[in-house]
Amino acid sequence: MKNITAFIDQIEKQYRSVACWIYSENDRYTEIEGGGIISVSKLRSILEHHLHIVVQPIEDCELDAHLLLPEISMVIPVQFINGKITSYSDAEAA
């Protein structure tokens, strides 16, 4: 498991943009405005306004989505399907 700063630094070096979903309600997430695709640098500002964020680099569909929890600076790999977290992956994979 990594803290958010280390995780964002890592993906910023490897990817130009990410798909981003924010928690809405009833255990569902919705795409961030603008189709869900944002730059990694924009992700930093979004972290200041939302408590649960799911991100996935769009250049590599093989990479698991990750749940970012800014209030505790934690990143958790997740399986994310149709706006819902279906399971939590191995915490060591982040």
N, C-alpha and C positions, 0 to 999 in steps of 0.2 A: 504494500500500500504506500502511496506517495502523498505528500502534501500537494496542495493545488499549485503553488508557485513552481515547484519542481516539475510537475506534470505539464503545465502550460509551457514552461521553458523547453521541455522535451518536444512537445508537438509543434511548437513554433519553429523549431529548427528543421523539422521533417515535413511539415505540411503548410500550405498557404491558406487554406480555409477549412472550416468544419461545419457540419450540420449541427444545429443547436435546437433543443427543445426545452421549454420551461414548464415547471409544474403548474397545472391549471386547477384541477379538482378531481375528486373521486379516483385517486391513484392514476390519473391520466396526465399526459404531457402534450403540449401544443407547440408547433414550430414557432420560433421567434419571428417577429414581423419581417417581411421581405422574403418569404419562402424558406426560411430556416437556415440559409447559408450565410455565414459571416466570416470575417477574417479572424485569425487567432488574436490579433491585437484588440479587436472589438470585444472579444470574449472577456478580456480583463475588465472592461467597464461594465459588462452585463453582470459579472459576479457581485458587483456592489449593490445590485437591485433585486436579486432573486436568490432564494434559499436552496432550491433544488434545480439543477441544470443537467441535462444529458447532452453529451457531445460525442461526435464521431467524425474523424477525418473523412472527407469525401473522396480523397484521392486513393484511399485504400479500403475497399469494402470488407476486406478480410479482418480488419482490426475491430475488436469489440467496441461497443459504445461504453462510455464511462459516465457514471453519476458523480457530479461535483457537488460537494456540500460545503459551501463557503463558511458557514457559521462555525465549523470545526476544522476547516482547511483540510478536507479529506477527499480522496478520489477512489471510487470503487468501480471495478469493471462489472458490467451488467449485460444481460441479454435484453435487447430492447426491440419490441415488435408492435407495430401499429399503435404507437403512442403510449405503450405500457411497458414497464419493467416486468419481464416475465420470470427472471431469476438473477441471482447475484453470482458472478463468476469467482474463480479463485482469486482471492485478494492479493496474492503474490504476483499476479500477472500484470498489475498496474505498474 
